Amino acid sequence: MCCGLLLAVPAAVTAFIAGYFCPRQDALLHGAGQLLQLGADSLGPLAQPLGYAAAGLGWVGALVAFVTVSATGTAIALYGLMSADADLALLLRGRHKPDAFRGKVIWITGASQGIGEALAKYLAGQGARLILSSRSAERLQRVKEACLDPSAVLVLPFDLLGPEADLAAAAAAADGAFGGAGIDFLIHNAGASQHALAAETTGEVAQQLLDINTLAPIRLTQAALPHMLKRGKGRLVVTASMAAKVPSPGQAVYSAAKMAVWGYFGSLATEVADKGISVTVICPGPVGSSSDTPRVLFGPKGKISRLEQQDKRRMAPARAVQLMANAMAAGVEEAWLAKQPVLTMAYLMQYLPLLGWMVLKKVGPGRARALSSGKSGYDVSSMLREQ
Ligand SMILES: NC(=O)c1ccc[n+]([C@@H]2O[C@H](COP(=O)([O-])OP(=O)(O)OC[C@H]3O[C@@H](n4cnc5c(N)ncnc54)[C@H](OP(=O)(O)O)[C@@H]3O)[C@@H](O)[C@H]2O)c1
């Protein structure tokens, strides 16, 4: 082949020069033609195997390139999924604008501790005007004082499970706060969790879990919605849970309550879509605690106190509230915030439910036992060992 090329290349160059510059073109062209012929002849017997070899090399190259590109793409996608802590649609929207909450009136229930407290501090830092609610006036006052500008914070304590008149009075006070600016965001965040086997949970506990997680945000919405409709503005945000998307062994009533919340607020969103009112349902997975205050939690027969260990599978409260704020500002209807493996379970239940059910039934019994006996509900390997 080298020999053929050595002959053919000078022949082509000679022919080119001859064509343009040489007065005896015919003689030179003839000579070049002979050289070309010679080159082709010397290649002749090798032409077919060389052709096959070149084609083979081409295919191997293309295959290697394809495998490399797809393996790299898959590795990047897997790494992205494993390190993601929210649904892709939310992550793609990125961080909210710096002035997204400036001057907005934001009413947060369950603001005395946990996620509500972290939200209050974050939104105060963004220049929002806050109304903080829960039963404990004293703890709300502490949160208010920890906010960037306490003068832009109103403490409005009441019991969400109290009489309708109390809820109506609270809604009227929130609507009239800050010179009657009206509510821009109402964040239904108060709630209570459950660590107990479904079979052992009493009817009374089930009622209390449904009351605080489902009926409380529905009743407060009924009290606040007329004010919002009159003004033609307002976003209802509800801290549901990943248990609203994925059945949660060891938290059956809690999951039922949060799924009901998802259904109610989703339906409401479609009813008021033309009235300036919108809805964001936030579905967090496990979130770490920002203080030593235990969460409001029910065991099988009543309230229990269990300080959740801050393990690495729980999202830091600061990150959770950042993502919640991003979802609120972006105006998404639903947002998932969770680390792995909970996020993957949500994707499985949404897009591959057959596989999702298989996994859930495998880990479910162990997880329910782990939660009800005070262990982590997110340590998959120990759940599988408990089988
Ligand atoms: N933390 C998580 O891992 C996680 C995960 C998914 C979803 N969530 C949801 O996120 C929300 C906040 O969770 P969290 O862990 O931060 O909660 P938390 O620490 O248990 O705090 C619950 C809040 O609700 C208030 N509350 C309870 N009962 C009330 C009542 N009857 N009336 C008025 N306020 C009441 C409590 O205040 P008072 O005691 O002062 O009334 C407290 O501020 C809840 O809806 C929870 O289900 C949490």
The ligand as a Tripos MOL2 file, in Angstrom:
@<TRIPOS>MOLECULE
LIG
   48    52     1     0     0
SMALL
NO_CHARGES

@<TRIPOS>ATOM
      1 N1        -39.3390   16.4230   59.3660 N.am      1 LIG1
      2 C1        -39.4840   15.5550   58.3820 C.2       1 LIG1
      3 O1        -38.6520   14.6580   58.1820 O.2       1 LIG1
      4 C2        -40.6820   15.6620   57.4620 C.ar      1 LIG1
      5 C3        -40.7180   14.8930   56.3170 C.ar      1 LIG1
      6 C4        -41.8070   14.9850   55.4610 C.ar      1 LIG1
      7 C5        -42.8430   15.8430   55.7740 C.ar      1 LIG1
      8 N2        -42.7910   16.5670   56.9210 N.ar      1 LIG1
      9 C6        -43.9340   17.4420   57.2130 C.3       1 LIG1
     10 O2        -43.4500   18.7600   57.3790 O.3       1 LIG1
     11 C7        -44.1950   19.4520   58.3620 C.3       1 LIG1
     12 C8        -43.2560   19.9690   59.4320 C.3       1 LIG1
     13 O3        -42.5310   18.8720   59.9390 O.3       1 LIG1
     14 P1        -41.5600   19.0020   61.1970 P.3       1 LIG1
     15 O4        -40.8430   17.7350   61.3510 O.co2     1 LIG1
     16 O5        -40.8180   20.2760   61.1260 O.co2     1 LIG1
     17 O6        -42.6710   19.0910   62.3400 O.3       1 LIG1
     18 P2        -42.5030   19.1990   63.9040 P.3       1 LIG1
     19 O7        -41.1200   19.5280   64.3030 O.co2     1 LIG1
     20 O8        -43.1420   18.0030   64.5070 O.co2     1 LIG1
     21 O9        -43.4110   20.4780   64.2140 O.3       1 LIG1
     22 C9        -44.7800   20.4340   64.0290 C.3       1 LIG1
     23 C10       -45.3340   21.8350   64.1400 C.3       1 LIG1
     24 O10       -46.7500   21.7710   64.0480 O.3       1 LIG1
     25 C11       -47.3060   22.5430   65.1020 C.3       1 LIG1
     26 N3        -48.5760   21.9680   65.5190 N.ar      1 LIG1
     27 C12       -48.8250   20.6820   65.8770 C.ar      1 LIG1
     28 N4        -50.0980   20.5410   66.2360 N.ar      1 LIG1
     29 C13       -50.6850   21.7540   66.0900 C.ar      1 LIG1
     30 C14       -51.9820   22.2520   66.3340 C.ar      1 LIG1
     31 N5        -52.9620   21.4570   66.7700 N.pl3     1 LIG1
     32 N6        -52.2350   23.5350   66.0780 N.ar      1 LIG1
     33 C15       -51.2500   24.3630   65.6290 C.ar      1 LIG1
     34 N7        -50.0100   23.9570   65.3980 N.ar      1 LIG1
     35 C16       -49.7260   22.6720   65.6460 C.ar      1 LIG1
     36 C17       -46.2600   22.4790   66.1990 C.3       1 LIG1
     37 O11       -46.3010   23.6030   67.0300 O.3       1 LIG1
     38 P3        -46.9660   23.6560   68.4960 P.3       1 LIG1
     39 O12       -46.5750   22.4050   69.2110 O.co2     1 LIG1
     40 O13       -46.4120   24.8990   69.1010 O.co2     1 LIG1
     41 O14       -48.4310   23.7520   68.2840 O.co2     1 LIG1
     42 C18       -44.9740   22.5250   65.4100 C.3       1 LIG1
     43 O15       -44.6180   23.8590   65.1350 O.3       1 LIG1
     44 C19       -45.2130   18.4490   58.8920 C.3       1 LIG1
     45 O16       -46.4340   18.6310   58.2080 O.3       1 LIG1
     46 C20       -44.6110   17.1150   58.5270 C.3       1 LIG1
     47 O17       -45.5900   16.1180   58.3630 O.3       1 LIG1
     48 C21       -41.7510   16.5000   57.7700 C.ar      1 LIG1
@<TRIPOS>BOND
     1     1     2 1
     2     2     3 2
     3     2     4 1
     4     4     5 ar
     5     4    48 ar
     6     5     6 ar
     7     6     7 ar
     8     7     8 ar
     9     8     9 1
    10     8    48 ar
    11     9    10 1
    12     9    46 1
    13    10    11 1
    14    11    12 1
    15    11    44 1
    16    12    13 1
    17    13    14 1
    18    14    15 2
    19    14    16 1
    20    14    17 1
    21    17    18 1
    22    18    19 2
    23    18    20 1
    24    18    21 1
    25    21    22 1
    26    22    23 1
    27    23    24 1
    28    23    42 1
    29    24    25 1
    30    25    26 1
    31    25    36 1
    32    26    27 ar
    33    26    35 ar
    34    27    28 ar
    35    28    29 ar
    36    29    30 ar
    37    29    35 ar
    38    30    31 1
    39    30    32 ar
    40    32    33 ar
    41    33    34 ar
    42    34    35 ar
    43    36    37 1
    44    36    42 1
    45    37    38 1
    46    38    39 2
    47    38    40 1
    48    38    41 1
    49    42    43 1
    50    44    45 1
    51    44    46 1
    52    46    47 1
@<TRIPOS>SUBSTRUCTURE
     1 LIG1         1 GROUP 0 **** ****
